[in-house]
Amino acid sequence: MKKHGLEEKKFITLQLRTHSPTTPGVDDKRPQKLNPLHPTPQNIADDTRRAKVYQDLIAMWVKETGWKVVIAPEVEKEMIYNKKFIYDTLPDSLKKHVVNFDSFWNVDEACSFYARAHTVICHEPHTPIMALAMGTPMMHTFSEFHSPKCWMFKDIGLEEWAPEFDSTPATKMFETLMSIHRDYPAAQAKVKKAMAYVESRAKSQMTVLKGVIGA
């Protein structure tokens, strides 16, 4: 936070999930559908198009609030591609408002950071899950091509914070982000309500499990 001049609750984070390959020898067993060794022109076009949505979202957020944006890593292999597809393409006037993390972290560090973020935006579902656990509003810009895990957010009452990436323009995503921003206490209350539901379901399921194993 100090290194990058970040103020608590005055920055958002985002992370794109690309079709780019993993580092050779690392995680080679991941499905080729999701991590092609040789991305096709269509794969690259999809990544570029989605990155442009994030670029526009960054521009609108900075113009409206003057606050910073952090390209925060969820998957280590994505760090170089997020820099390539998002950060490197930004004009200098925007880059000074954007922090591109250049080193990976562990879950505790990530959660501690997300607890201090204003809103977390991610193409993957895992970072939003961590943010919610920390009481922080989130947006999961999902594409069902990657997995149907996105529907967990609908199940816990946060469907409006899970826009479909390929059919939702940046302007619409910005409206959702600003609805969070304009009444932040209400957004935090929505997070609290969703997590209370999660905890009630976990308690219920663990009670069933406890009975099954005879504990």
Rosetta constraint file for C-alpha pairs under 8 A:
AtomPair CA 1 CA 5 HARMONIC 5.90 0.50
AtomPair CA 1 CA 6 HARMONIC 4.82 0.50
AtomPair CA 1 CA 7 HARMONIC 7.00 0.50
AtomPair CA 2 CA 6 HARMONIC 6.31 0.50
AtomPair CA 4 CA 99 HARMONIC 6.99 0.50
AtomPair CA 6 CA 10 HARMONIC 7.27 0.50
AtomPair CA 6 CA 11 HARMONIC 6.99 0.50
AtomPair CA 6 CA 68 HARMONIC 7.40 0.50
AtomPair CA 7 CA 11 HARMONIC 7.05 0.50
AtomPair CA 8 CA 116 HARMONIC 4.98 0.50
AtomPair CA 8 CA 117 HARMONIC 6.26 0.50
AtomPair CA 8 CA 118 HARMONIC 7.50 0.50
AtomPair CA 9 CA 116 HARMONIC 5.48 0.50
AtomPair CA 9 CA 117 HARMONIC 4.82 0.50
AtomPair CA 9 CA 118 HARMONIC 4.13 0.50
AtomPair CA 9 CA 119 HARMONIC 7.92 0.50
AtomPair CA 10 CA 67 HARMONIC 5.84 0.50
AtomPair CA 10 CA 68 HARMONIC 6.90 0.50
AtomPair CA 10 CA 117 HARMONIC 6.81 0.50
AtomPair CA 10 CA 118 HARMONIC 5.75 0.50
AtomPair CA 11 CA 67 HARMONIC 5.72 0.50
AtomPair CA 11 CA 68 HARMONIC 4.75 0.50
AtomPair CA 11 CA 69 HARMONIC 5.42 0.50
AtomPair CA 11 CA 70 HARMONIC 7.07 0.50
AtomPair CA 11 CA 117 HARMONIC 5.69 0.50
AtomPair CA 11 CA 118 HARMONIC 5.50 0.50
AtomPair CA 11 CA 119 HARMONIC 7.36 0.50
AtomPair CA 12 CA 68 HARMONIC 6.69 0.50
AtomPair CA 12 CA 69 HARMONIC 4.99 0.50
AtomPair CA 12 CA 70 HARMONIC 6.20 0.50
AtomPair CA 12 CA 117 HARMONIC 5.78 0.50
AtomPair CA 12 CA 118 HARMONIC 5.38 0.50
AtomPair CA 12 CA 119 HARMONIC 4.94 0.50
AtomPair CA 12 CA 120 HARMONIC 5.72 0.50
AtomPair CA 12 CA 121 HARMONIC 7.36 0.50
AtomPair CA 13 CA 69 HARMONIC 5.59 0.50
AtomPair CA 13 CA 70 HARMONIC 4.53 0.50
AtomPair CA 13 CA 71 HARMONIC 5.67 0.50
AtomPair CA 13 CA 72 HARMONIC 5.92 0.50
AtomPair CA 13 CA 117 HARMONIC 7.15 0.50
AtomPair CA 13 CA 119 HARMONIC 6.68 0.50
AtomPair CA 13 CA 120 HARMONIC 4.92 0.50
AtomPair CA 13 CA 121 HARMONIC 5.81 0.50
AtomPair CA 13 CA 122 HARMONIC 7.83 0.50
AtomPair CA 14 CA 54 HARMONIC 7.98 0.50
AtomPair CA 14 CA 69 HARMONIC 7.53 0.50
AtomPair CA 14 CA 70 HARMONIC 6.42 0.50
AtomPair CA 14 CA 71 HARMONIC 5.17 0.50
AtomPair CA 14 CA 72 HARMONIC 6.07 0.50
AtomPair CA 14 CA 120 HARMONIC 6.17 0.50
AtomPair CA 14 CA 121 HARMONIC 4.53 0.50
AtomPair CA 14 CA 122 HARMONIC 5.16 0.50
AtomPair CA 15 CA 71 HARMONIC 5.83 0.50
AtomPair CA 15 CA 72 HARMONIC 6.07 0.50
AtomPair CA 15 CA 73 HARMONIC 6.40 0.50
AtomPair CA 15 CA 74 HARMONIC 7.13 0.50
AtomPair CA 15 CA 82 HARMONIC 7.04 0.50
AtomPair CA 15 CA 121 HARMONIC 6.77 0.50
AtomPair CA 15 CA 122 HARMONIC 4.83 0.50
AtomPair CA 15 CA 123 HARMONIC 6.18 0.50
AtomPair CA 15 CA 124 HARMONIC 7.66 0.50
AtomPair CA 16 CA 50 HARMONIC 7.83 0.50
AtomPair CA 16 CA 51 HARMONIC 6.98 0.50
AtomPair CA 16 CA 78 HARMONIC 7.62 0.50
AtomPair CA 16 CA 82 HARMONIC 6.25 0.50
AtomPair CA 16 CA 122 HARMONIC 6.36 0.50
AtomPair CA 16 CA 123 HARMONIC 5.23 0.50
AtomPair CA 16 CA 124 HARMONIC 7.50 0.50
AtomPair CA 17 CA 78 HARMONIC 6.79 0.50
AtomPair CA 17 CA 123 HARMONIC 5.56 0.50
AtomPair CA 17 CA 124 HARMONIC 6.42 0.50
AtomPair CA 18 CA 47 HARMONIC 5.57 0.50
AtomPair CA 18 CA 78 HARMONIC 7.02 0.50
AtomPair CA 18 CA 81 HARMONIC 7.28 0.50
AtomPair CA 19 CA 34 HARMONIC 6.05 0.50
AtomPair CA 19 CA 35 HARMONIC 5.51 0.50
AtomPair CA 19 CA 36 HARMONIC 6.49 0.50
AtomPair CA 19 CA 39 HARMONIC 6.46 0.50
AtomPair CA 19 CA 43 HARMONIC 5.97 0.50
AtomPair CA 19 CA 44 HARMONIC 7.18 0.50
AtomPair CA 19 CA 47 HARMONIC 6.88 0.50
AtomPair CA 20 CA 35 HARMONIC 5.98 0.50
AtomPair CA 20 CA 36 HARMONIC 6.62 0.50
AtomPair CA 20 CA 37 HARMONIC 7.48 0.50
AtomPair CA 20 CA 38 HARMONIC 7.94 0.50
AtomPair CA 20 CA 39 HARMONIC 6.37 0.50
AtomPair CA 20 CA 78 HARMONIC 7.68 0.50
AtomPair CA 20 CA 81 HARMONIC 7.32 0.50
AtomPair CA 21 CA 35 HARMONIC 4.93 0.50
AtomPair CA 21 CA 36 HARMONIC 5.44 0.50
AtomPair CA 21 CA 37 HARMONIC 4.97 0.50
AtomPair CA 21 CA 38 HARMONIC 7.09 0.50
AtomPair CA 21 CA 39 HARMONIC 7.42 0.50
AtomPair CA 21 CA 77 HARMONIC 7.95 0.50
AtomPair CA 22 CA 26 HARMONIC 6.49 0.50
AtomPair CA 22 CA 27 HARMONIC 6.74 0.50
AtomPair CA 22 CA 28 HARMONIC 7.11 0.50
AtomPair CA 22 CA 35 HARMONIC 6.60 0.50
AtomPair CA 22 CA 37 HARMONIC 7.53 0.50
AtomPair CA 22 CA 77 HARMONIC 5.84 0.50
AtomPair CA 23 CA 27 HARMONIC 7.70 0.50
AtomPair CA 23 CA 77 HARMONIC 6.79 0.50
AtomPair CA 24 CA 28 HARMONIC 7.02 0.50
AtomPair CA 30 CA 34 HARMONIC 7.44 0.50
AtomPair CA 30 CA 35 HARMONIC 6.66 0.50
AtomPair CA 31 CA 35 HARMONIC 6.17 0.50
AtomPair CA 31 CA 36 HARMONIC 7.83 0.50
AtomPair CA 32 CA 36 HARMONIC 4.57 0.50
AtomPair CA 32 CA 37 HARMONIC 7.05 0.50
AtomPair CA 34 CA 146 HARMONIC 6.71 0.50
AtomPair CA 39 CA 43 HARMONIC 5.59 0.50
AtomPair CA 39 CA 44 HARMONIC 6.55 0.50
AtomPair CA 40 CA 44 HARMONIC 6.39 0.50
AtomPair CA 41 CA 45 HARMONIC 6.06 0.50
AtomPair CA 42 CA 46 HARMONIC 6.09 0.50
AtomPair CA 43 CA 47 HARMONIC 6.33 0.50
AtomPair CA 44 CA 48 HARMONIC 6.09 0.50
AtomPair CA 45 CA 49 HARMONIC 6.04 0.50
AtomPair CA 46 CA 50 HARMONIC 6.15 0.50
AtomPair CA 47 CA 51 HARMONIC 6.00 0.50
AtomPair CA 47 CA 85 HARMONIC 7.57 0.50
AtomPair CA 48 CA 52 HARMONIC 6.21 0.50
AtomPair CA 48 CA 85 HARMONIC 6.44 0.50
AtomPair CA 49 CA 53 HARMONIC 6.71 0.50
AtomPair CA 50 CA 54 HARMONIC 6.72 0.50
AtomPair CA 50 CA 165 HARMONIC 7.18 0.50
AtomPair CA 50 CA 166 HARMONIC 7.29 0.50
AtomPair CA 51 CA 55 HARMONIC 6.15 0.50
AtomPair CA 51 CA 85 HARMONIC 5.94 0.50
AtomPair CA 51 CA 86 HARMONIC 5.77 0.50
AtomPair CA 52 CA 56 HARMONIC 6.13 0.50
AtomPair CA 52 CA 86 HARMONIC 7.45 0.50
AtomPair CA 53 CA 57 HARMONIC 6.15 0.50
AtomPair CA 53 CA 169 HARMONIC 6.90 0.50
AtomPair CA 53 CA 170 HARMONIC 5.12 0.50
AtomPair CA 54 CA 58 HARMONIC 6.06 0.50
AtomPair CA 54 CA 86 HARMONIC 7.33 0.50
AtomPair CA 54 CA 170 HARMONIC 7.18 0.50
AtomPair CA 55 CA 59 HARMONIC 6.33 0.50
AtomPair CA 55 CA 86 HARMONIC 6.25 0.50
AtomPair CA 55 CA 90 HARMONIC 7.08 0.50
AtomPair CA 56 CA 60 HARMONIC 6.21 0.50
AtomPair CA 56 CA 170 HARMONIC 6.19 0.50
AtomPair CA 57 CA 61 HARMONIC 6.09 0.50
AtomPair CA 57 CA 170 HARMONIC 5.70 0.50
AtomPair CA 57 CA 171 HARMONIC 7.41 0.50
AtomPair CA 57 CA 173 HARMONIC 7.44 0.50
AtomPair CA 57 CA 174 HARMONIC 6.19 0.50
AtomPair CA 58 CA 62 HARMONIC 6.12 0.50
AtomPair CA 58 CA 69 HARMONIC 6.91 0.50
AtomPair CA 59 CA 63 HARMONIC 6.08 0.50
AtomPair CA 59 CA 94 HARMONIC 6.89 0.50
AtomPair CA 60 CA 64 HARMONIC 6.05 0.50
AtomPair CA 60 CA 174 HARMONIC 7.27 0.50
AtomPair CA 61 CA 65 HARMONIC 5.93 0.50
AtomPair CA 61 CA 66 HARMONIC 7.28 0.50
AtomPair CA 61 CA 67 HARMONIC 7.37 0.50
AtomPair CA 61 CA 174 HARMONIC 7.51 0.50
AtomPair CA 62 CA 66 HARMONIC 4.55 0.50
AtomPair CA 62 CA 67 HARMONIC 5.64 0.50
AtomPair CA 62 CA 68 HARMONIC 6.71 0.50
AtomPair CA 62 CA 69 HARMONIC 7.91 0.50
AtomPair CA 62 CA 94 HARMONIC 7.64 0.50
AtomPair CA 62 CA 97 HARMONIC 7.19 0.50
AtomPair CA 66 CA 97 HARMONIC 7.88 0.50
AtomPair CA 67 CA 97 HARMONIC 7.07 0.50
AtomPair CA 68 CA 97 HARMONIC 4.88 0.50
AtomPair CA 68 CA 98 HARMONIC 5.72 0.50
AtomPair CA 68 CA 99 HARMONIC 7.51 0.50
AtomPair CA 69 CA 97 HARMONIC 6.39 0.50
AtomPair CA 69 CA 98 HARMONIC 4.78 0.50
AtomPair CA 69 CA 99 HARMONIC 6.22 0.50
AtomPair CA 70 CA 98 HARMONIC 5.72 0.50
AtomPair CA 70 CA 99 HARMONIC 4.64 0.50
AtomPair CA 70 CA 100 HARMONIC 5.99 0.50
AtomPair CA 70 CA 101 HARMONIC 7.33 0.50
AtomPair CA 71 CA 82 HARMONIC 7.48 0.50
AtomPair CA 71 CA 98 HARMONIC 7.42 0.50
AtomPair CA 71 CA 99 HARMONIC 6.12 0.50
AtomPair CA 71 CA 100 HARMONIC 4.89 0.50
AtomPair CA 71 CA 101 HARMONIC 6.23 0.50
AtomPair CA 72 CA 100 HARMONIC 6.93 0.50
AtomPair CA 72 CA 101 HARMONIC 5.93 0.50
AtomPair CA 73 CA 78 HARMONIC 7.21 0.50
AtomPair CA 73 CA 79 HARMONIC 6.08 0.50
AtomPair CA 73 CA 101 HARMONIC 7.10 0.50
AtomPair CA 73 CA 104 HARMONIC 6.61 0.50
AtomPair CA 73 CA 105 HARMONIC 7.94 0.50
AtomPair CA 74 CA 78 HARMONIC 7.74 0.50
AtomPair CA 74 CA 124 HARMONIC 7.96 0.50
AtomPair CA 74 CA 126 HARMONIC 7.77 0.50
AtomPair CA 74 CA 127 HARMONIC 6.50 0.50
AtomPair CA 75 CA 79 HARMONIC 7.14 0.50
AtomPair CA 76 CA 104 HARMONIC 6.21 0.50
AtomPair CA 77 CA 81 HARMONIC 7.69 0.50
AtomPair CA 78 CA 82 HARMONIC 5.99 0.50
AtomPair CA 79 CA 83 HARMONIC 6.34 0.50
AtomPair CA 79 CA 101 HARMONIC 7.87 0.50
AtomPair CA 79 CA 102 HARMONIC 7.24 0.50
AtomPair CA 80 CA 84 HARMONIC 6.22 0.50
AtomPair CA 81 CA 85 HARMONIC 5.86 0.50
AtomPair CA 82 CA 86 HARMONIC 5.44 0.50
AtomPair CA 82 CA 87 HARMONIC 6.85 0.50
AtomPair CA 83 CA 87 HARMONIC 4.75 0.50
AtomPair CA 83 CA 88 HARMONIC 5.79 0.50
AtomPair CA 83 CA 100 HARMONIC 6.90 0.50
AtomPair CA 84 CA 88 HARMONIC 5.35 0.50
AtomPair CA 84 CA 89 HARMONIC 7.20 0.50
AtomPair CA 85 CA 89 HARMONIC 6.55 0.50
AtomPair CA 86 CA 90 HARMONIC 6.73 0.50
AtomPair CA 87 CA 95 HARMONIC 7.07 0.50
AtomPair CA 87 CA 98 HARMONIC 7.65 0.50
AtomPair CA 87 CA 100 HARMONIC 6.93 0.50
AtomPair CA 90 CA 94 HARMONIC 6.17 0.50
AtomPair CA 90 CA 95 HARMONIC 6.08 0.50
AtomPair CA 91 CA 95 HARMONIC 6.26 0.50
AtomPair CA 92 CA 96 HARMONIC 6.51 0.50
AtomPair CA 93 CA 97 HARMONIC 7.78 0.50
AtomPair CA 94 CA 98 HARMONIC 6.63 0.50
AtomPair CA 95 CA 99 HARMONIC 7.59 0.50
AtomPair CA 105 CA 109 HARMONIC 6.14 0.50
AtomPair CA 105 CA 110 HARMONIC 6.57 0.50
AtomPair CA 106 CA 110 HARMONIC 6.27 0.50
AtomPair CA 107 CA 111 HARMONIC 6.04 0.50
AtomPair CA 108 CA 112 HARMONIC 6.08 0.50
AtomPair CA 109 CA 113 HARMONIC 6.19 0.50
AtomPair CA 110 CA 114 HARMONIC 6.09 0.50
AtomPair CA 111 CA 115 HARMONIC 6.06 0.50
AtomPair CA 111 CA 130 HARMONIC 6.09 0.50
AtomPair CA 111 CA 131 HARMONIC 6.77 0.50
AtomPair CA 111 CA 134 HARMONIC 6.73 0.50
AtomPair CA 112 CA 116 HARMONIC 6.93 0.50
AtomPair CA 112 CA 134 HARMONIC 7.93 0.50
AtomPair CA 113 CA 117 HARMONIC 6.53 0.50
AtomPair CA 114 CA 120 HARMONIC 7.10 0.50
AtomPair CA 114 CA 130 HARMONIC 7.51 0.50
AtomPair CA 114 CA 131 HARMONIC 5.49 0.50
AtomPair CA 114 CA 134 HARMONIC 6.94 0.50
AtomPair CA 114 CA 136 HARMONIC 6.95 0.50
AtomPair CA 115 CA 131 HARMONIC 6.58 0.50
AtomPair CA 115 CA 134 HARMONIC 5.03 0.50
AtomPair CA 115 CA 135 HARMONIC 6.70 0.50
AtomPair CA 115 CA 136 HARMONIC 6.02 0.50
AtomPair CA 116 CA 136 HARMONIC 7.91 0.50
AtomPair CA 117 CA 136 HARMONIC 6.99 0.50
AtomPair CA 118 CA 136 HARMONIC 6.78 0.50
AtomPair CA 118 CA 137 HARMONIC 7.15 0.50
AtomPair CA 119 CA 136 HARMONIC 6.22 0.50
AtomPair CA 119 CA 137 HARMONIC 5.06 0.50
AtomPair CA 119 CA 138 HARMONIC 5.18 0.50
AtomPair CA 119 CA 139 HARMONIC 7.52 0.50
AtomPair CA 119 CA 177 HARMONIC 7.93 0.50
AtomPair CA 120 CA 127 HARMONIC 7.57 0.50
AtomPair CA 120 CA 128 HARMONIC 6.40 0.50
AtomPair CA 120 CA 131 HARMONIC 6.67 0.50
AtomPair CA 120 CA 136 HARMONIC 7.36 0.50
AtomPair CA 120 CA 137 HARMONIC 6.54 0.50
AtomPair CA 120 CA 138 HARMONIC 4.52 0.50
AtomPair CA 120 CA 139 HARMONIC 6.23 0.50
AtomPair CA 121 CA 128 HARMONIC 7.08 0.50
AtomPair CA 121 CA 138 HARMONIC 5.66 0.50
AtomPair CA 121 CA 139 HARMONIC 4.65 0.50
AtomPair CA 121 CA 140 HARMONIC 5.93 0.50
AtomPair CA 121 CA 141 HARMONIC 7.09 0.50
AtomPair CA 122 CA 127 HARMONIC 6.61 0.50
AtomPair CA 122 CA 128 HARMONIC 6.72 0.50
AtomPair CA 122 CA 139 HARMONIC 6.50 0.50
AtomPair CA 122 CA 140 HARMONIC 5.25 0.50
AtomPair CA 122 CA 141 HARMONIC 6.01 0.50
AtomPair CA 122 CA 142 HARMONIC 7.99 0.50
AtomPair CA 123 CA 140 HARMONIC 5.83 0.50
AtomPair CA 123 CA 141 HARMONIC 4.89 0.50
AtomPair CA 123 CA 142 HARMONIC 5.36 0.50
AtomPair CA 123 CA 143 HARMONIC 7.58 0.50
AtomPair CA 123 CA 165 HARMONIC 7.93 0.50
AtomPair CA 124 CA 128 HARMONIC 7.75 0.50
AtomPair CA 124 CA 140 HARMONIC 6.86 0.50
AtomPair CA 124 CA 141 HARMONIC 7.63 0.50
AtomPair CA 124 CA 142 HARMONIC 6.86 0.50
AtomPair CA 125 CA 129 HARMONIC 6.41 0.50
AtomPair CA 125 CA 140 HARMONIC 6.16 0.50
AtomPair CA 125 CA 142 HARMONIC 7.65 0.50
AtomPair CA 125 CA 149 HARMONIC 7.12 0.50
AtomPair CA 125 CA 150 HARMONIC 6.46 0.50
AtomPair CA 126 CA 130 HARMONIC 6.45 0.50
AtomPair CA 127 CA 131 HARMONIC 6.19 0.50
AtomPair CA 128 CA 132 HARMONIC 6.12 0.50
AtomPair CA 128 CA 138 HARMONIC 5.54 0.50
AtomPair CA 128 CA 139 HARMONIC 6.86 0.50
AtomPair CA 128 CA 140 HARMONIC 6.47 0.50
AtomPair CA 129 CA 133 HARMONIC 6.32 0.50
AtomPair CA 130 CA 134 HARMONIC 6.42 0.50
AtomPair CA 131 CA 135 HARMONIC 6.37 0.50
AtomPair CA 131 CA 136 HARMONIC 5.05 0.50
AtomPair CA 131 CA 137 HARMONIC 6.81 0.50
AtomPair CA 131 CA 138 HARMONIC 6.65 0.50
AtomPair CA 132 CA 136 HARMONIC 5.20 0.50
AtomPair CA 132 CA 137 HARMONIC 6.30 0.50
AtomPair CA 132 CA 138 HARMONIC 7.01 0.50
AtomPair CA 132 CA 191 HARMONIC 6.23 0.50
AtomPair CA 132 CA 195 HARMONIC 7.14 0.50
AtomPair CA 133 CA 195 HARMONIC 7.12 0.50
AtomPair CA 135 CA 188 HARMONIC 6.52 0.50
AtomPair CA 135 CA 191 HARMONIC 6.03 0.50
AtomPair CA 135 CA 192 HARMONIC 6.53 0.50
AtomPair CA 136 CA 188 HARMONIC 6.56 0.50
AtomPair CA 136 CA 191 HARMONIC 6.90 0.50
AtomPair CA 137 CA 180 HARMONIC 7.53 0.50
AtomPair CA 137 CA 187 HARMONIC 6.34 0.50
AtomPair CA 137 CA 188 HARMONIC 6.30 0.50
AtomPair CA 137 CA 191 HARMONIC 6.20 0.50
AtomPair CA 138 CA 161 HARMONIC 6.73 0.50
AtomPair CA 139 CA 161 HARMONIC 4.81 0.50
AtomPair CA 139 CA 162 HARMONIC 5.59 0.50
AtomPair CA 139 CA 163 HARMONIC 7.49 0.50
AtomPair CA 139 CA 177 HARMONIC 7.80 0.50
AtomPair CA 140 CA 150 HARMONIC 7.38 0.50
AtomPair CA 140 CA 161 HARMONIC 6.43 0.50
AtomPair CA 140 CA 162 HARMONIC 4.63 0.50
AtomPair CA 140 CA 163 HARMONIC 6.65 0.50
AtomPair CA 141 CA 162 HARMONIC 5.69 0.50
AtomPair CA 141 CA 163 HARMONIC 5.18 0.50
AtomPair CA 141 CA 164 HARMONIC 5.66 0.50
AtomPair CA 141 CA 165 HARMONIC 5.04 0.50
AtomPair CA 142 CA 150 HARMONIC 6.26 0.50
AtomPair CA 142 CA 162 HARMONIC 6.70 0.50
AtomPair CA 142 CA 163 HARMONIC 6.51 0.50
AtomPair CA 142 CA 164 HARMONIC 5.11 0.50
AtomPair CA 142 CA 165 HARMONIC 5.38 0.50
AtomPair CA 143 CA 147 HARMONIC 7.43 0.50
AtomPair CA 143 CA 164 HARMONIC 5.81 0.50
AtomPair CA 143 CA 165 HARMONIC 5.56 0.50
AtomPair CA 143 CA 166 HARMONIC 6.81 0.50
AtomPair CA 144 CA 148 HARMONIC 5.49 0.50
AtomPair CA 144 CA 150 HARMONIC 7.47 0.50
AtomPair CA 144 CA 164 HARMONIC 7.94 0.50
AtomPair CA 150 CA 154 HARMONIC 7.72 0.50
AtomPair CA 150 CA 162 HARMONIC 7.26 0.50
AtomPair CA 151 CA 155 HARMONIC 6.40 0.50
AtomPair CA 151 CA 159 HARMONIC 7.82 0.50
AtomPair CA 152 CA 156 HARMONIC 6.52 0.50
AtomPair CA 153 CA 157 HARMONIC 6.41 0.50
AtomPair CA 153 CA 158 HARMONIC 5.09 0.50
AtomPair CA 153 CA 159 HARMONIC 5.68 0.50
AtomPair CA 153 CA 161 HARMONIC 7.85 0.50
AtomPair CA 153 CA 162 HARMONIC 6.89 0.50
AtomPair CA 154 CA 158 HARMONIC 5.21 0.50
AtomPair CA 154 CA 159 HARMONIC 4.14 0.50
AtomPair CA 154 CA 160 HARMONIC 7.94 0.50
AtomPair CA 154 CA 162 HARMONIC 7.74 0.50
AtomPair CA 155 CA 159 HARMONIC 7.74 0.50
AtomPair CA 156 CA 194 HARMONIC 5.37 0.50
AtomPair CA 156 CA 195 HARMONIC 7.76 0.50
AtomPair CA 156 CA 197 HARMONIC 6.65 0.50
AtomPair CA 156 CA 198 HARMONIC 6.89 0.50
AtomPair CA 157 CA 194 HARMONIC 6.23 0.50
AtomPair CA 158 CA 162 HARMONIC 6.99 0.50
AtomPair CA 158 CA 194 HARMONIC 7.34 0.50
AtomPair CA 159 CA 163 HARMONIC 7.69 0.50
AtomPair CA 160 CA 176 HARMONIC 7.67 0.50
AtomPair CA 161 CA 176 HARMONIC 7.04 0.50
AtomPair CA 163 CA 168 HARMONIC 6.46 0.50
AtomPair CA 163 CA 173 HARMONIC 7.21 0.50
AtomPair CA 164 CA 168 HARMONIC 5.90 0.50
AtomPair CA 165 CA 169 HARMONIC 7.89 0.50
AtomPair CA 168 CA 172 HARMONIC 6.28 0.50
AtomPair CA 168 CA 173 HARMONIC 6.78 0.50
AtomPair CA 169 CA 173 HARMONIC 6.51 0.50
AtomPair CA 170 CA 174 HARMONIC 6.02 0.50
AtomPair CA 171 CA 175 HARMONIC 6.33 0.50
AtomPair CA 172 CA 176 HARMONIC 6.53 0.50
AtomPair CA 173 CA 177 HARMONIC 6.25 0.50
AtomPair CA 174 CA 178 HARMONIC 5.99 0.50
AtomPair CA 175 CA 179 HARMONIC 6.10 0.50
AtomPair CA 176 CA 180 HARMONIC 6.57 0.50
AtomPair CA 177 CA 181 HARMONIC 6.31 0.50
AtomPair CA 178 CA 182 HARMONIC 5.84 0.50
AtomPair CA 179 CA 183 HARMONIC 6.64 0.50
AtomPair CA 180 CA 184 HARMONIC 5.46 0.50
AtomPair CA 180 CA 186 HARMONIC 7.77 0.50
AtomPair CA 180 CA 187 HARMONIC 5.51 0.50
AtomPair CA 183 CA 187 HARMONIC 6.49 0.50
AtomPair CA 184 CA 188 HARMONIC 6.19 0.50
AtomPair CA 185 CA 189 HARMONIC 6.16 0.50
AtomPair CA 186 CA 190 HARMONIC 6.19 0.50
AtomPair CA 187 CA 191 HARMONIC 6.38 0.50
AtomPair CA 188 CA 192 HARMONIC 6.26 0.50
AtomPair CA 189 CA 193 HARMONIC 6.17 0.50
AtomPair CA 190 CA 194 HARMONIC 6.21 0.50
AtomPair CA 191 CA 195 HARMONIC 6.16 0.50
AtomPair CA 192 CA 196 HARMONIC 6.10 0.50
AtomPair CA 193 CA 197 HARMONIC 6.44 0.50
AtomPair CA 194 CA 198 HARMONIC 6.38 0.50
AtomPair CA 195 CA 199 HARMONIC 6.06 0.50
AtomPair CA 196 CA 200 HARMONIC 6.12 0.50
AtomPair CA 197 CA 201 HARMONIC 6.21 0.50
AtomPair CA 198 CA 202 HARMONIC 6.16 0.50
AtomPair CA 199 CA 203 HARMONIC 6.08 0.50
AtomPair CA 200 CA 204 HARMONIC 6.17 0.50
AtomPair CA 201 CA 205 HARMONIC 6.10 0.50
AtomPair CA 202 CA 206 HARMONIC 5.99 0.50
AtomPair CA 203 CA 207 HARMONIC 6.12 0.50
AtomPair CA 204 CA 208 HARMONIC 6.52 0.50
AtomPair CA 205 CA 209 HARMONIC 6.26 0.50
AtomPair CA 206 CA 210 HARMONIC 5.91 0.50
AtomPair CA 207 CA 211 HARMONIC 6.33 0.50
AtomPair CA 208 CA 212 HARMONIC 6.28 0.50
AtomPair CA 209 CA 213 HARMONIC 6.25 0.50
AtomPair CA 210 CA 214 HARMONIC 5.97 0.50
AtomPair CA 210 CA 215 HARMONIC 5.27 0.50
AtomPair CA 211 CA 215 HARMONIC 6.46 0.50
